[in-house]
């Protein structure tokens, strides 16, 4: 649904040309990932989830990757725990980040503890 511009917006010097439309960016990301033939559907899905997450969080620097991994684990924890292939894909992706020196073993452990905490909260009705 498009929203008409106000008169002030029409006259302002603000140019929205460089703004990222999340829906379009997600569509382009999915299209690009679909081109890969040697990657499973779940691997494509985890990559799309990651790409969308870091774009929306404006993760631009390598030094932000550890924070992003922890936040991603919190944000998508339920979904990851519901699908073992996604969870496996997320853990493999973290290992790849570690191999490229973008993630420490400590942060990987923290992310896995976040997921364990979510899992334990789901299984213990007293904690809810």
C-alpha positions in Angstrom: 0.0 0.0 0.0 1.5 3.3 -1.0 1.1 6.4 1.2 0.8 9.8 -0.5 3.6 12.2 0.3 2.9 15.3 2.3 3.5 18.7 0.8 6.5 19.2 3.1 8.0 15.9 1.9 7.6 16.9 -1.7 9.4 20.2 -1.1 12.1 18.8 1.2 15.7 18.1 0.1 15.5 14.6 1.5 16.1 12.0 -1.2 14.8 8.5 -0.4 16.5 7.0 -3.5 19.2 5.3 -1.4 16.8 3.8 1.1 16.5 0.0 1.1 13.1 -1.4 0.5 13.2 -4.6 2.7 10.6 -6.4 0.7 12.5 -5.8 -2.6 15.8 -6.7 -0.9 14.4 -9.9 0.4 13.0 -10.8 -3.0 16.3 -10.2 -4.7 18.1 -12.1 -2.0 15.8 -15.1 -2.4 16.3 -14.9 -6.2 20.0 -14.9 -5.9 20.1 -17.8 -3.4 17.8 -19.8 -5.7 20.5 -19.7 -8.4 22.7 -21.9 -6.3 22.2 -25.5 -7.3 24.6 -27.3 -4.9 22.9 -25.9 -1.8 20.0 -27.5 0.1 16.7 -25.7 0.6 17.4 -25.4 4.3 20.9 -23.9 3.7 19.3 -21.3 1.4 16.7 -20.6 4.0 19.2 -20.0 6.8 21.3 -17.8 4.5 18.2 -15.8 3.6 17.3 -15.4 7.3 20.8 -14.2 8.1 21.0 -11.8 5.1 17.7 -10.3 6.0 18.6 -10.0 9.7 21.9 -8.3 9.1 20.4 -5.9 6.5 17.6 -4.9 8.9 20.1 -4.5 11.8 22.5 -2.5 9.6 25.4 -4.8 10.4 28.2 -3.4 8.2 31.4 -4.1 10.1 33.1 -7.4 10.8 33.4 -6.4 14.5 29.6 -6.5 14.7 29.3 -10.1 13.7 29.6 -11.6 17.2 26.7 -9.3 18.5 24.7 -10.2 15.4 25.1 -13.9 15.9 23.9 -13.6 19.5 21.0 -11.4 18.5 20.1 -13.8 15.6 20.1 -16.7 18.0 17.7 -14.9 20.3 15.5 -13.6 17.5 15.3 -16.9 15.5 15.8 -19.3 18.3 12.3 -20.8 18.4 12.3 -21.3 14.6 15.8 -22.9 14.7 14.8 -25.3 17.4 11.7 -26.3 15.6 13.7 -27.4 12.5 16.8 -29.5 13.1 18.0 -28.8 9.6 17.9 -25.1 10.2 19.6 -25.5 13.5 22.3 -27.6 11.9 22.7 -25.0 9.1 23.0 -22.2 11.7 25.7 -24.0 13.6 27.6 -24.8 10.4 27.4 -21.2 9.4 28.8 -20.1 12.7 31.7 -22.6 12.2 32.3 -20.9 8.8 32.4 -17.5 10.5 34.8 -18.9 13.0 37.0 -20.3 10.2 37.2 -16.8 8.7 38.1 -15.3 12.1 34.8 -13.4 12.3 33.5 -15.3 15.3 35.2 -16.6 18.5 34.6 -20.0 20.0 33.3 -18.1 23.1 30.6 -16.4 21.0 29.7 -19.7 19.4 29.3 -21.1 22.9 27.2 -18.1 23.9 24.9 -18.6 20.9 24.5 -22.3 21.7 23.7 -21.4 25.3 21.1 -18.9 24.2 19.4 -21.7 22.2 19.7 -24.1 25.1 18.0 -21.6 27.4 15.2 -21.1 24.9 14.8 -24.9 24.6 14.8 -25.3 28.4 12.2 -22.5 28.8 10.0 -24.3 26.3 10.2 -27.6 28.2 9.8 -26.2 31.7 6.3 -24.8 32.2 7.3 -23.2 35.5 9.7 -20.8 33.8 7.0 -19.4 31.5 
